[in-house]
Amino acid sequence: MQRQKRPTSPHTPSTKKCMALAIPSSPKIFAQLGRVYLEQKNYQQAEIAFVHALTIYEQQETPDPSAIVGILYALTRLSREQDDHQQTIIYGERAILFCQQEALQESTLLAECLEIVAECYFSEERYNEAKACYQRSFQIIEQAYGSVHQQLLRVRTIWPL
């Protein structure tokens, strides 16, 4: 599938221009810029912005774990939207590992990352890994929202466990 490159708006500064301004130490700005680019389907600029934000967060003395998980989730989503299964799995597994290390095992972003990674595993016929990810995602969603949550019911119709 050919990736479509969307032109940036003349009112939207490029990520590189933002990096050159006096705001390179603000990961929140780059994370938000990445979200804007992701919504515009400007995947290349989105990835640059997210990776820059992630780098800044990881270099901080006391990084914000929930912000890092949010960026890793965004990178996972970005890769999935580009149908890049390998990169999706890499970012998703990184988010999952980070959540385990930071005691964020009940994060709903973790559940969403698990579901995205499970979809990639399933499409690659790695069924046991997909099932494990789906089951863990179900547990988190059920604990956070109850057994009749929309997302849980939707996935259970696809993958009855």
Secondary structure, 3 states (H helix, E strand, C coil): CCCCCCCCCCCCCCHHHHHHCCCCCCHHHHHHHHHHHHHCCCHHHHHHHHHHHHHHHHHCCCCCHHHHHHHHHHHHHHHHHCCCHHHHHHHHHHHHHHHHHCCCCCCHHHHHHHHHHHHHHHHCCCHHHHHHHHHHHHHHHHHHHCCCCHHHHHHHHHCCC
